[in-house]
């Protein structure tokens, strides 16, 4: 806006009209130019007209980095964010708005937290609450009384659908525990800033204060601080951090607690009288929980004290991901994780990025693969200005693509050179190269050159962990530099996602099988030489191409020979190798004529397992089923189900055989 005003209306109109040709010029030169940057910001700045108040415009002129962030956060600029930013600016007051301008921009980048919606009042609550008061019964005793309680109170017992809301309202009415209503964003932000400005410590043990630099961190890293808590819970965490008082075990900051089902299975825990709701952060710290509650404790113990953190989701498990800053720069850390990053997603509080492994929307909540978080932190180490310029180049390329695809590709490629960790640009280039597998391979090679450290160690799942893992019992794993871990993690996840999206469609086109197989093998070999091999998915895809070209028998013979080697391994080693072999067997089976032939081959492989190896007794007396035996059983079951009615008898026999074999 200020830029256009300085040029005058005629010049401003000219630069807007010249924008397409300026994009072409920039792309043809292969450079991201200052002229292109200014032209983009000038056009985006026009979106503020009629939306931004005069006060906000003046404030943005004093904070050019925040103005640039607002204009490049999304394309087009979100007018609702403009309004939110102005509202927060006014609520914080002039001094704090200036000091925490980046924080205000970050938390304005998504919708306000949704208010707590209570169930409609139940008219029976007052009568039952009065009965409890007169009889001296606690809520716990009421829960144990059953229908007798409602007979005595002379009201009808709530039905199954009404019960949860009824008991929740009764708990509030009897003072057993309070409602749980979070602060508004303005209230939460003011409290967070006030505490950040409070000097604490030094402490003998535990983390130093502040946990994260709210007035110095790049604004994109502060977006998770949009999450809010009830004021009483935030006060609880603040008091514990200061040691006034500390937790019973003497710690000040708790991101994990007792692993226990008591909160759900022990009525004395669930319905006890407390100043906090059973689902609250203080009650999780006191009562414990399993993965969902414990990761929520860690997440909000961070967020409430100004450290960005988000919920992380893995199959059958909830964990957390935190943002950190230290001598190694900015980095994201996967915490309480039980599996690899390729199977992990997390909450996302910036506008939804465009690319793969992104789901949801602003209203429902956005989730991304964890690689987006790791890459965002790495991008800030390259520099916020570089991230911003890369986004302008990427947005410009998208607008240009319909007019001049080649120029747009060059400009998006320039975006990856400016900041290699802008994943949107890599995914955009992958989409534009879809169908040209040589171009895909070239893109993947370039991604590796710009992004990874080939000497970095393995990053992935610890096969010994599960959804029921108690992290109190684990010793911290010693790993290398967070930066090296981050480079490796992002490359390990992004490259297979791009390659799979490119090569999978070619499987349906017989005319492309030979070329696709050759190019995929070349790409697998390239990554192998980097000591960054692709995962099972792409190797299985290569097998499918091979089977489509040569028939299944050669690959079947290899799988049968490999099975003999697996059977000679120790159970633990075999267990780790089993998933990859089973995936390859499934891939080879895809080349057999139909479910009858596939189920027969899987059964023949299963019969190769000696009975004492297939099913044995563990030390605790429980039946232990070898993963190869179980995996082959599941493959047979799937194929027999695919046969429909004709496979019903075979399926029944399969299930009877399984029951006999695995009986304790």
C-alpha positions as CSV (number, residue, x, y, z in Angstrom):
1,X,0.0,0.0,0.0
2,X,2.7,2.4,1.0
3,X,4.8,1.3,-2.0
4,X,1.9,2.1,-4.4
5,X,1.2,5.5,-2.8
6,X,4.8,6.4,-3.1
7,X,4.6,5.8,-6.9
8,X,1.3,7.6,-7.4
9,X,-1.9,6.1,-8.9
10,X,-0.6,6.1,-12.5
11,X,2.6,4.3,-11.7
12,X,0.9,1.9,-9.4
13,X,-1.6,1.0,-12.1
14,X,1.3,0.5,-14.5
15,X,3.2,-1.9,-12.3
16,X,0.0,-3.9,-11.7
17,X,-0.5,-4.2,-15.4
18,X,3.1,-5.1,-16.0
19,X,3.1,-7.9,-13.3
20,X,2.7,-10.8,-15.8
21,X,5.5,-9.6,-18.0
22,X,7.7,-9.0,-15.0
23,X,7.1,-12.6,-13.9
24,X,8.0,-13.9,-17.3
25,X,11.2,-11.8,-17.3
26,X,12.2,-13.0,-13.8
27,X,11.6,-16.6,-14.8
28,X,13.4,-16.3,-18.1
29,X,16.4,-14.9,-16.2
30,X,16.3,-17.7,-13.6
31,X,16.4,-15.1,-10.8
32,X,14.1,-13.9,-8.1
33,X,14.5,-10.2,-8.5
34,X,13.7,-7.3,-6.1
35,X,11.4,-5.8,-8.7
36,X,9.3,-9.0,-8.7
37,X,9.2,-8.9,-4.9
38,X,8.0,-5.3,-4.8
39,X,5.5,-5.9,-7.5
40,X,4.0,-8.9,-5.7
41,X,3.8,-7.0,-2.3
42,X,2.3,-4.0,-4.1
43,X,-0.5,-6.0,-5.6
44,X,-1.1,-8.0,-2.4
45,X,-1.1,-4.8,-0.4
46,X,-4.1,-3.6,-2.3
47,X,-6.2,-6.3,-0.6
48,X,-5.8,-4.3,2.6
49,X,-7.9,-1.5,1.1
50,X,-11.4,-1.4,2.7
51,X,-10.4,-4.1,5.2
52,X,-7.5,-2.7,7.3
53,X,-8.3,0.2,9.6
54,X,-6.2,3.3,9.3
55,X,-4.6,2.4,12.6
56,X,-3.6,-1.0,11.3
57,X,-2.1,0.4,8.1
58,X,0.0,2.9,10.1
59,X,1.1,0.1,12.5
60,X,2.0,-2.2,9.6
61,X,4.1,0.6,8.0
62,X,6.1,0.7,11.3
63,X,6.6,-3.1,11.1
64,X,7.5,-3.9,7.5
65,X,8.4,-7.5,8.3
66,X,5.0,-8.1,9.8
67,X,3.4,-6.4,6.8
68,X,5.3,-8.7,4.4
69,X,4.4,-11.7,6.5
70,X,0.7,-10.8,6.3
71,X,0.9,-10.3,2.6
72,X,2.7,-13.6,2.0
73,X,0.9,-15.8,4.5
74,X,-1.5,-17.0,1.9
75,X,-2.6,-16.1,-1.7
76,X,-4.9,-14.3,-1.7
77,X,-4.5,-12.5,1.6
78,X,-7.1,-13.6,4.1
79,X,-9.3,-10.6,5.0
80,X,-10.4,-12.3,8.2
81,X,-6.8,-12.5,9.3
82,X,-6.4,-8.8,8.7
83,X,-9.4,-8.1,10.9
84,X,-8.1,-10.5,13.6
85,X,-4.7,-8.9,13.6
86,X,-6.2,-5.5,14.0
87,X,-8.3,-6.7,16.9
88,X,-5.4,-8.3,18.7
89,X,-3.2,-5.2,18.1
90,X,-5.8,-3.0,19.7
91,X,-6.4,-5.4,22.6
92,X,-2.7,-5.6,23.5
93,X,-2.1,-1.9,23.5
94,X,0.6,0.2,21.7
95,X,3.7,-0.9,23.6
96,X,3.0,-4.6,23.6
97,X,1.7,-4.6,20.0
98,X,5.0,-3.1,18.9
99,X,7.2,-5.4,20.9
100,X,5.3,-8.6,20.0
101,X,4.2,-7.7,16.5
102,X,5.4,-11.0,15.1
103,X,3.5,-13.0,17.8
104,X,0.3,-11.1,17.0
105,X,0.8,-11.9,13.3
106,X,1.4,-15.6,14.1
107,X,-1.7,-16.2,16.3
108,X,-3.9,-14.2,13.9
109,X,-3.1,-16.6,11.0
110,X,-6.0,-18.9,11.9
111,X,-9.5,-18.7,13.3
112,X,-10.1,-18.1,17.0
113,X,-10.3,-21.1,19.3
114,X,-13.9,-22.5,19.3
115,X,-15.9,-21.7,22.4
116,X,-17.0,-24.6,24.7
117,X,-20.5,-25.6,23.8
118,X,-22.4,-27.0,26.8
119,X,-25.2,-29.5,26.4
120,X,-28.8,-28.2,26.9
121,X,-29.7,-28.1,30.6
122,X,-31.3,-31.2,32.0
123,X,-34.3,-30.4,34.3
124,X,-33.6,-33.4,36.5
125,X,-30.2,-32.2,37.6
126,X,-31.6,-29.7,40.2
127,X,-33.8,-32.4,41.9
128,X,-31.0,-34.9,42.1
129,X,-28.5,-32.3,43.3
130,X,-31.0,-31.3,46.1
131,X,-31.4,-35.0,47.0
132,X,-27.7,-35.5,47.3
133,X,-27.4,-32.4,49.5
134,X,-30.2,-33.5,51.8
135,X,-28.9,-37.0,52.1
136,X,-25.2,-36.1,52.4
137,X,-24.2,-38.3,49.4
138,X,-21.2,-37.5,47.3
139,X,-21.3,-37.8,43.5
140,X,-19.2,-40.9,43.7
141,X,-21.8,-42.5,46.0
142,X,-24.5,-41.4,43.7
143,X,-22.8,-43.1,40.8
144,X,-22.6,-46.3,42.8
145,X,-26.3,-46.1,43.8
146,X,-27.6,-47.0,40.4
147,X,-31.3,-46.5,39.6
148,X,-32.1,-46.4,43.3
149,X,-30.8,-42.8,43.3
150,X,-33.4,-41.7,40.8
151,X,-36.2,-43.5,42.6
152,X,-35.3,-41.6,45.8
153,X,-35.0,-38.3,43.9
154,X,-38.4,-39.0,42.2
155,X,-37.1,-38.4,38.7
156,X,-36.7,-40.7,35.7
157,X,-33.2,-42.1,35.1
158,X,-31.4,-40.6,32.1
159,X,-31.2,-42.8,29.0
160,X,-27.9,-43.9,27.4
161,X,-27.8,-40.9,25.1
162,X,-28.6,-38.5,28.0
163,X,-26.4,-40.0,30.7
164,X,-23.0,-38.4,29.9
165,X,-24.5,-34.8,29.8
166,X,-26.6,-35.5,32.9
167,X,-23.7,-36.6,35.1
168,X,-21.5,-33.8,33.8
169,X,-24.1,-31.2,34.8
170,X,-24.7,-32.9,38.1
171,X,-21.0,-32.7,38.9
172,X,-21.1,-29.0,38.3
173,X,-24.3,-28.5,40.2
174,X,-22.9,-30.4,43.3
175,X,-19.5,-28.6,43.2
176,X,-17.7,-31.9,42.6
177,X,-15.7,-30.2,39.8
178,X,-16.1,-27.1,37.7
179,X,-16.9,-26.5,34.0
180,X,-14.0,-26.3,31.6
181,X,-14.1,-23.1,29.6
182,X,-11.0,-21.8,27.8
183,X,-9.9,-18.1,27.7
184,X,-10.4,-16.0,24.7
185,X,-7.4,-15.5,22.4
186,X,-7.0,-12.0,23.7
187,X,-7.1,-13.1,27.3
188,X,-4.7,-15.9,26.7
189,X,-2.3,-13.7,24.7
190,X,-2.2,-11.0,27.3
191,X,-1.6,-13.5,30.1
192,X,1.2,-15.2,28.1
193,X,3.0,-11.9,27.4
194,X,2.7,-10.7,31.0
195,X,4.3,-13.9,32.2
196,X,7.0,-13.8,29.5
197,X,7.9,-10.3,30.8
198,X,8.2,-11.7,34.4
199,X,11.8,-12.5,35.5
200,X,12.2,-15.9,37.0
201,X,15.1,-18.0,38.3
202,X,17.8,-19.1,38.1
203,X,16.6,-22.5,39.2
204,X,18.7,-25.3,40.5
205,X,16.9,-27.9,38.4
206,X,14.7,-28.0,35.3
207,X,14.5,-25.6,32.4
208,X,15.4,-22.0,32.5
209,X,13.0,-19.1,31.8
210,X,11.8,-18.2,29.3
211,X,11.2,-21.5,27.5
212,X,11.0,-19.8,24.0
213,X,11.9,-16.3,22.8
214,X,8.4,-14.8,22.1
215,X,9.8,-11.4,21.0
216,X,12.6,-12.8,18.8
217,X,11.4,-16.0,17.2
218,X,10.4,-15.9,13.5
219,X,6.6,-15.4,13.4
220,X,5.7,-18.7,11.6
221,X,7.1,-20.7,14.5
222,X,4.8,-18.9,17.0
223,X,1.5,-19.9,15.4
224,X,0.8,-22.9,17.7
225,X,0.5,-20.4,20.6
226,X,-3.0,-19.7,19.3
227,X,-4.2,-22.6,21.5
228,X,-5.9,-21.6,24.8
229,X,-6.7,-23.1,28.2
230,X,-9.0,-22.2,31.0
231,X,-7.4,-19.5,33.2
232,X,-7.3,-21.7,36.3
233,X,-5.3,-24.4,34.4
234,X,-2.9,-21.8,33.0
235,X,-2.4,-20.4,36.5
236,X,-1.8,-23.9,37.8
237,X,1.0,-24.6,35.3
238,X,2.6,-21.1,35.9
239,X,2.6,-21.6,39.7
240,X,4.2,-25.1,39.3
241,X,6.8,-23.8,37.0
242,X,7.8,-21.1,39.6
243,X,7.8,-23.8,42.3
244,X,4.9,-22.1,44.2
245,X,4.3,-24.9,44.8
246,X,6.1,-27.5,42.7
247,X,4.6,-30.8,41.8
248,X,4.6,-33.4,44.6
249,X,7.7,-35.1,43.1
250,X,9.6,-31.8,43.3
251,X,9.6,-31.0,39.5
252,X,8.4,-27.7,38.2
253,X,7.6,-28.6,34.6
254,X,5.8,-31.8,33.7
255,X,5.4,-33.0,30.1
256,X,4.5,-36.6,31.0
257,X,2.9,-38.3,34.0
258,X,1.9,-41.7,35.4
259,X,0.8,-44.1,32.7
260,X,-2.5,-45.4,34.0
261,X,-6.1,-46.2,33.1
262,X,-7.4,-45.1,36.6
263,X,-8.9,-41.9,35.2
264,X,-11.4,-44.0,33.2
265,X,-11.7,-47.3,35.1
266,X,-11.6,-46.2,38.8
267,X,-14.7,-44.3,39.8
268,X,-13.0,-43.0,42.8
269,X,-10.6,-41.2,40.5
270,X,-13.1,-40.1,37.9
271,X,-15.7,-38.7,40.3
272,X,-13.7,-37.3,43.1
273,X,-14.2,-33.8,44.3
274,X,-11.6,-31.5,42.8
275,X,-11.1,-27.8,41.9
276,X,-10.4,-29.0,38.3
277,X,-12.3,-30.9,35.7
278,X,-11.3,-34.6,35.2
279,X,-10.1,-33.8,31.6
280,X,-8.1,-30.8,32.7
281,X,-4.3,-30.5,32.6
282,X,-3.9,-30.5,36.4
283,X,-6.0,-33.6,36.7
284,X,-4.0,-35.4,34.0
285,X,-0.8,-34.5,36.0
286,X,-2.4,-35.8,39.2
287,X,-4.4,-38.8,37.9
288,X,-2.3,-39.9,34.9
289,X,-3.6,-41.4,31.7
290,X,-2.6,-43.1,28.6
291,X,-1.2,-41.7,25.3
292,X,-4.0,-39.1,24.6
293,X,-4.0,-37.5,28.0
294,X,-0.3,-37.7,28.6
295,X,0.6,-36.0,25.2
296,X,-2.1,-33.4,25.9
297,X,-0.4,-32.7,29.2
298,X,3.0,-32.2,27.5
299,X,1.5,-30.1,24.7
300,X,-0.3,-27.6,26.9
301,X,2.5,-27.6,29.5
302,X,4.5,-26.1,26.7
303,X,1.9,-23.9,25.0
304,X,0.7,-22.3,28.3
305,X,4.3,-21.3,29.0
306,X,5.0,-19.9,25.6
307,X,6.7,-22.9,24.0
308,X,5.1,-23.9,20.6
309,X,3.8,-27.5,20.6
310,X,1.1,-29.4,18.7
311,X,-0.7,-32.8,19.0
312,X,0.8,-35.6,16.9
313,X,-1.1,-38.6,15.6
314,X,0.2,-42.1,14.8
315,X,-1.8,-45.3,14.2
316,X,-3.6,-46.1,17.4
317,X,-1.6,-43.5,19.3
318,X,-1.4,-39.8,20.1
319,X,1.9,-38.0,20.8
320,X,3.2,-34.5,20.6
321,X,5.6,-32.4,18.6
322,X,7.4,-29.3,20.0
323,X,9.4,-26.4,18.6
324,X,12.8,-25.7,20.0
325,X,15.5,-23.1,19.7
326,X,19.1,-23.6,20.8
327,X,22.7,-23.5,19.8
328,X,21.8,-25.6,16.7
329,X,19.1,-23.2,15.6
330,X,15.4,-23.9,15.3
331,X,14.2,-27.4,15.2
332,X,11.1,-29.6,15.7
333,X,11.1,-32.5,18.1
334,X,8.8,-35.6,17.9
335,X,8.0,-36.6,21.5
336,X,6.4,-39.7,22.9
337,X,6.6,-41.2,19.4
338,X,6.1,-44.9,18.7
339,X,6.5,-45.1,14.9
340,X,8.2,-43.4,12.0
341,X,7.6,-39.9,10.7
342,X,6.1,-41.3,7.4
343,X,3.1,-42.5,9.5
344,X,2.8,-39.4,11.7
345,X,0.7,-36.3,11.3
346,X,0.2,-33.3,13.5
347,X,-1.9,-30.2,14.0
348,X,-1.1,-27.2,11.9
349,X,-1.9,-23.7,12.9
350,X,-0.7,-21.7,9.9
351,X,-2.9,-21.4,6.7
352,X,-3.2,-24.8,5.1
353,X,-0.1,-25.5,2.8
354,X,-0.6,-26.8,-0.7
355,X,0.9,-30.2,-1.1
356,X,0.7,-33.9,-0.1
357,X,-0.1,-35.2,3.4
358,X,-2.3,-32.2,4.2
359,X,-5.9,-32.7,5.3
360,X,-8.8,-30.8,7.0
361,X,-9.6,-27.1,6.9
362,X,-9.4,-24.0,9.1
363,X,-12.8,-24.6,10.6
364,X,-12.3,-28.3,11.4
365,X,-8.6,-28.2,12.1
366,X,-5.7,-28.8,9.7
367,X,-3.4,-31.7,9.9
368,X,-0.1,-32.2,8.0
369,X,2.6,-34.8,7.9
370,X,5.2,-34.0,10.6
371,X,7.7,-33.2,7.9
372,X,5.9,-29.9,7.3
373,X,6.7,-28.9,10.9
374,X,10.3,-30.1,10.7
375,X,10.8,-28.3,7.4
376,X,9.3,-25.1,8.7
377,X,11.8,-24.9,11.5
378,X,14.7,-25.7,9.1
379,X,13.4,-23.0,6.8
380,X,13.7,-20.4,9.6
381,X,17.4,-21.4,9.9
382,X,17.9,-20.5,6.3
383,X,16.1,-17.2,7.1
384,X,12.7,-15.7,7.4
385,X,13.4,-13.3,4.5
386,X,14.5,-16.3,2.3
387,X,11.3,-18.1,3.3
388,X,9.2,-15.1,2.4
389,X,11.0,-14.6,-0.9
390,X,10.6,-18.3,-1.8
391,X,6.8,-18.0,-1.1
392,X,6.5,-15.0,-3.4
393,X,8.4,-16.9,-6.1
394,X,6.1,-19.9,-5.6
395,X,2.9,-17.9,-5.5
396,X,4.0,-16.0,-8.6
397,X,4.8,-19.2,-10.4
398,X,1.3,-20.6,-9.7
399,X,-0.3,-17.5,-11.2
400,X,2.0,-17.7,-14.2
401,X,1.6,-21.4,-14.9
402,X,-1.5,-21.3,-17.1
403,X,0.2,-18.6,-19.3
404,X,3.7,-19.9,-19.5
405,X,4.3,-23.3,-17.8
406,X,8.0,-23.5,-18.6
407,X,8.6,-20.0,-17.0
408,X,6.5,-21.0,-14.0
409,X,8.5,-24.2,-13.5
410,X,11.8,-22.2,-13.6
411,X,10.4,-19.7,-11.1
412,X,9.2,-22.4,-8.7
413,X,12.6,-24.1,-9.0
414,X,14.1,-20.8,-8.0
415,X,11.9,-20.9,-4.9
416,X,13.5,-24.2,-3.9
417,X,16.9,-22.6,-4.3
418,X,16.0,-19.6,-2.2
419,X,14.8,-21.8,0.7
420,X,15.0,-25.6,0.2
421,X,12.6,-26.2,3.0
422,X,9.6,-24.6,1.5
423,X,7.8,-27.9,0.8
424,X,4.9,-26.3,-1.1
425,X,7.4,-25.5,-3.9
426,X,8.7,-29.1,-4.1
427,X,5.2,-30.5,-4.2
428,X,4.1,-27.9,-6.8
429,X,7.0,-28.9,-9.0
430,X,6.2,-32.6,-8.5
431,X,2.6,-31.9,-9.6
432,X,3.7,-30.0,-12.7
433,X,6.1,-32.8,-13.7
434,X,3.5,-35.5,-13.2
435,X,3.6,-37.9,-16.2
436,X,7.3,-37.2,-17.0
437,X,9.2,-39.7,-14.9
438,X,12.6,-38.5,-16.0
439,X,11.7,-35.0,-14.7
440,X,10.5,-36.6,-11.5
441,X,13.8,-38.4,-11.0
442,X,15.7,-35.1,-11.7
443,X,13.5,-33.3,-9.2
444,X,14.2,-36.0,-6.5
445,X,17.9,-35.8,-7.1
446,X,17.8,-32.0,-6.8
447,X,15.8,-32.3,-3.6
448,X,18.4,-34.5,-2.1
449,X,21.3,-32.2,-3.1
450,X,19.7,-29.2,-1.5
451,X,18.1,-30.8,1.5
452,X,19.9,-33.7,3.1
453,X,23.1,-34.6,4.8
454,X,24.1,-38.0,3.5
455,X,26.2,-38.7,6.6
456,X,23.2,-38.4,8.9
457,X,22.1,-41.4,10.8
458,X,18.8,-43.3,10.6
459,X,15.6,-41.5,11.5
460,X,12.5,-43.6,12.1
461,X,10.6,-45.8,14.5
462,X,11.8,-47.7,17.4
463,X,10.3,-51.1,16.7
464,X,10.1,-52.0,20.4
465,X,7.6,-49.2,21.1
466,X,3.8,-49.5,21.0
467,X,0.7,-47.5,21.7
468,X,0.8,-48.9,25.3
469,X,4.5,-47.9,25.9
470,X,5.0,-46.2,29.3
471,X,7.6,-43.5,28.5
472,X,8.5,-43.2,32.1
473,X,10.3,-46.6,31.7
474,X,12.4,-45.5,28.7
475,X,15.9,-44.0,28.8
476,X,16.4,-41.1,26.4
477,X,17.9,-42.2,23.1
478,X,21.2,-40.6,22.2
479,X,21.0,-39.0,18.7
480,X,23.0,-36.7,16.6
481,X,22.5,-33.0,15.8
482,X,18.8,-31.9,15.6
483,X,19.7,-30.3,12.3
484,X,21.0,-33.5,10.7
485,X,18.0,-35.4,12.1
486,X,15.7,-32.8,10.5
487,X,17.4,-32.8,7.1
488,X,17.2,-36.6,7.0
489,X,13.6,-36.8,8.3
490,X,12.2,-34.4,5.7
491,X,14.1,-36.0,2.8
492,X,13.1,-39.5,3.9
493,X,9.4,-38.6,4.0
494,X,9.0,-36.1,1.1
495,X,11.0,-38.0,-1.6
496,X,9.0,-41.3,-1.3
497,X,5.7,-39.3,-1.3
498,X,6.6,-37.5,-4.5
499,X,8.0,-40.7,-6.1
500,X,5.0,-42.8,-5.2
501,X,2.5,-40.2,-6.6
502,X,4.5,-40.1,-9.8
503,X,5.1,-43.8,-10.4
504,X,1.9,-45.3,-9.1
505,X,-0.3,-44.1,-12.0
506,X,2.1,-45.7,-14.6
507,X,1.2,-49.1,-13.2
508,X,-2.2,-48.8,-14.9
509,X,-0.6,-48.1,-18.3
510,X,0.9,-51.2,-19.9
511,X,2.7,-49.1,-22.6
512,X,4.7,-47.4,-19.8
513,X,5.7,-50.4,-17.7
514,X,9.2,-51.0,-19.1
515,X,10.3,-47.3,-19.0
516,X,8.7,-46.8,-15.6
517,X,10.4,-49.9,-14.2
518,X,13.8,-48.9,-15.5
519,X,13.5,-45.3,-14.2
520,X,12.2,-46.4,-10.8
521,X,15.1,-48.9,-10.4
522,X,17.5,-46.1,-11.3
523,X,16.0,-43.9,-8.7
524,X,16.1,-46.7,-6.1
525,X,19.8,-47.3,-6.9
526,X,20.6,-43.6,-6.6
527,X,19.1,-43.3,-3.2
528,X,20.8,-46.6,-2.1
529,X,24.2,-45.1,-3.0
530,X,23.4,-42.1,-0.8
531,X,22.7,-44.4,2.1
532,X,19.2,-43.0,2.2
533,X,17.3,-46.0,0.8
534,X,13.6,-45.7,0.0
535,X,11.2,-47.5,2.2
536,X,9.2,-50.6,1.5
537,X,6.5,-48.9,-0.5
538,X,8.6,-48.0,-3.5
539,X,10.5,-51.3,-3.5
540,X,7.1,-53.1,-3.6
541,X,6.0,-50.8,-6.5
542,X,9.2,-51.8,-8.4
543,X,8.3,-55.5,-7.8
544,X,4.8,-54.9,-9.2
545,X,6.3,-53.4,-12.4
546,X,8.7,-56.4,-12.6
547,X,5.9,-58.9,-12.3
548,X,3.8,-57.1,-14.9
549,X,6.8,-57.3,-17.3
550,X,8.2,-60.7,-16.6
551,X,5.4,-62.6,-15.0
552,X,5.3,-63.6,-11.3
553,X,7.3,-66.9,-11.2
554,X,10.8,-65.5,-11.0
555,X,9.8,-63.1,-8.2
556,X,7.9,-66.0,-6.5
557,X,11.1,-68.1,-6.5
558,X,13.0,-65.3,-4.9
559,X,10.4,-64.8,-2.1
560,X,10.5,-68.6,-1.5
561,X,14.3,-68.6,-1.2
562,X,14.1,-65.5,1.0
563,X,11.7,-67.3,3.3
564,X,14.2,-70.1,4.0
565,X,16.7,-67.4,5.1
566,X,14.2,-65.8,7.4
567,X,13.4,-69.1,9.0
568,X,17.1,-69.5,9.9
569,X,17.1,-66.2,11.8
570,X,16.4,-65.7,15.5
571,X,12.7,-64.8,16.3
572,X,13.6,-61.2,17.1
573,X,15.5,-60.6,13.9
574,X,12.9,-62.4,11.9
575,X,10.2,-60.3,13.5
576,X,11.9,-57.1,12.3
577,X,12.4,-58.4,8.8
578,X,8.9,-59.9,8.5
579,X,6.9,-56.7,7.4
580,X,9.2,-56.0,4.4
581,X,9.1,-59.6,3.2
582,X,5.3,-59.8,3.6
583,X,4.9,-56.5,1.7
584,X,7.0,-58.0,-1.2
585,X,5.0,-61.2,-1.1
586,X,1.8,-59.2,-1.4
587,X,3.3,-57.2,-4.3
588,X,4.4,-60.4,-6.2
589,X,1.0,-61.9,-5.5
590,X,-0.6,-59.0,-7.4
591,X,0.7,-60.6,-10.6
592,X,-1.2,-63.9,-10.1
593,X,-4.4,-64.3,-12.0
594,X,-6.9,-63.9,-9.1
595,X,-7.7,-64.5,-5.4
596,X,-7.8,-68.3,-5.8
597,X,-4.2,-68.4,-7.1
598,X,-3.1,-65.8,-4.6
599,X,-4.6,-67.5,-1.5
600,X,-3.1,-70.8,-2.6
601,X,0.4,-69.4,-2.9
602,X,0.1,-67.6,0.5
603,X,-1.1,-70.9,2.0
604,X,1.8,-72.8,0.5
605,X,4.3,-70.3,2.0
606,X,2.6,-70.6,5.3
607,X,3.0,-74.3,5.4
608,X,6.8,-73.9,5.1
609,X,6.8,-72.6,8.7
610,X,7.4,-75.4,11.2
611,X,4.6,-75.7,13.7
612,X,6.8,-75.1,16.7
613,X,8.1,-72.0,15.1
614,X,4.8,-70.7,13.8
615,X,3.0,-70.8,17.2
616,X,4.9,-71.1,20.5
617,X,4.5,-70.3,24.2
618,X,6.0,-67.1,25.5
619,X,7.7,-66.9,28.9
620,X,4.5,-65.5,30.5
621,X,2.6,-68.6,29.2
622,X,0.7,-66.7,26.5
623,X,0.6,-67.9,22.9
624,X,3.2,-66.2,20.7
625,X,2.4,-66.2,17.0
626,X,5.2,-65.7,14.5
627,X,4.7,-62.5,12.5
628,X,5.3,-64.4,9.2
629,X,2.7,-67.0,10.1
630,X,0.2,-64.3,11.1
631,X,0.9,-62.1,8.1
632,X,0.4,-64.9,5.6
633,X,-2.9,-65.9,7.4
634,X,-4.1,-62.3,7.0
635,X,-3.2,-62.3,3.3
636,X,-5.2,-65.5,2.8
637,X,-8.1,-64.2,4.7
638,X,-8.2,-61.1,2.5
639,X,-8.2,-63.1,-0.8
640,X,-10.8,-65.5,0.3
641,X,-13.1,-62.7,1.3
642,X,-12.5,-61.2,-2.1
643,X,-14.0,-64.4,-3.6
644,X,-17.3,-63.7,-2.0
645,X,-19.7,-66.6,-1.6
646,X,-17.5,-69.0,-3.5
647,X,-14.7,-68.5,-0.9
648,X,-17.0,-68.8,2.2
649,X,-16.3,-72.5,3.0
650,X,-12.5,-72.0,2.5
651,X,-12.6,-69.0,4.7
652,X,-14.5,-70.9,7.5
653,X,-11.9,-73.7,7.3
654,X,-9.1,-71.1,7.4
655,X,-10.5,-69.6,10.6
656,X,-11.0,-73.0,12.2
657,X,-7.4,-73.9,11.4
658,X,-6.3,-70.6,12.9
659,X,-8.2,-71.1,16.1
660,X,-6.8,-74.6,16.6
661,X,-3.2,-73.5,15.9
662,X,-3.3,-70.4,18.2
663,X,-5.3,-72.0,21.1
664,X,-3.6,-71.5,24.4
